[in-house]
Amino acid sequence: MRKVRWDMGTETANLSEVYPLVPFRSVSGRGVYLEDGSGRRVMDLYGGHAVAALGYAHPRLTEAIGGQAKALQFQSNIVAMKIRDEAAERLAAFAPDPLSRVFFVNSGAEANENALRIALRSTGRSKVVSTEHAFHGRTAAAAAVSWGAQSWYGFPRTPFDVTFVPRNDIEALRAAVDSDTAAVIIEPVQGVAGAFDFSRAFMTAAREFCDRSGALLILDEVQTGVGRLGEPFGADLYGIRPDLLTAAKGLGGGFPCAAVLMTPDLAAEIGFGALGSTFGGGPLACAAINAVLEVIESDNLLARVRETSACIFETCVRGPVTGTCGAGLLVGLRTGPRAANVLEALLHKNILTGTSADPHVLRLLPPLILETRHVKRLARALEELDCETLQ
């Protein structure tokens, strides 16, 4: 197959280039499908980087946002609002104990930025431990703890000391977490890196070493949280309790929002003035958060995620796929040919997937409403691909 060259002429020249574009222009969506307005319908197994948790045009989400827009579209954090109280209470109840305090922001990078700042301020220390191949965002602090960010970072220096440890290397982690360490930050499953899931032993050790040294454990659940792994959060899957947890992506089902969850003790230390956000916790975002969490719970989507995930792992190692990685509906399909070539071939069959930093991992981040019949369609499509022409 020819080398992939995405059509870069499908967006106006007024837009800055962000990602290479796939050769498909969406104008609407419903359920797990995107439509181009001329009759083409594509099954979306990428979900806009794990954002479309409820798929597209979900009636309870659209009604919640529309109804709130008619009632009150915005007010800042200096005015109390019932809708914000409800979102904080529902999110705290959904999250693992003792993360009962919520600070609403707008994006995953902003959430990680604030979580790191809280940890550094609370401990008075100067070092953060991260993992190789991590990605935590493109702002100053979040990028500082992202592996390989030097190529695009842009800032003259990092705002604190950073040590990267090899993934799942418990002894390296033990040596890195010391009395200078403010925090250890980990994605339970590394999304951008290619759906790399950490071992339970490594995650447990991270909690143990933080307790021993007085450092704080931050779980970056921007991609893994809000039901994507078949549990409320990755912390639940691994059975550990972080001091800080960040959530974004699917939290608003497509409406931009994010949150930092923390313990009551940390929240009490921060007090007034240290945190702030103009748009964080706005009423439209909070209406979306309430709707997403309500649907996950009322429709038992955690059980559905576990069911469809098992179906992917059991049926999709075929055609160009040689193995799997990840957890829940953050899945990596290991490919013999380059993943970008497999993505292009699947898109010709009207199935949208994603790639990753690993050139041989095809990434799946579908809506949580995905059904096994959709997975079976993917499996059939993979079976039909000619591996020789994909090289």
Secondary structure, DSSP 4 states (H G I P E B T S, - for coil): -PPP---TTSS-TTSPP-SPPPS----EEEBTEEE-SSS-EEEESSHHHHT-TT-BS-HHHHHHHHHHHHH-S---TTS--HHHHHHHHHHHHHSPTT--EEEEESSHHHHHHHHHHHHHHHH---EEEEETT----SSHHHHHTSTTGGGT--SSS-SSEEEEE-TT-HHHHHHH--TTEEEEEE-SEETTTTSEEPPHHHHHHHHHHHHHHTPEEEEEETTTTTTTTSSSSHHHHHT---SEEEE-GGGGTTS--EEEEE-HHHHHHH-TTS---SSTT-HHHHHHHHHHHHHHHHTTHHHHHHHHHHHHHHH---TTEEEEEEETTEEEEEESS-HHHHHHHHHHTTEE-B--SSTTEEEE---TT--HHHHHHHHHHHHHS-HHHH-
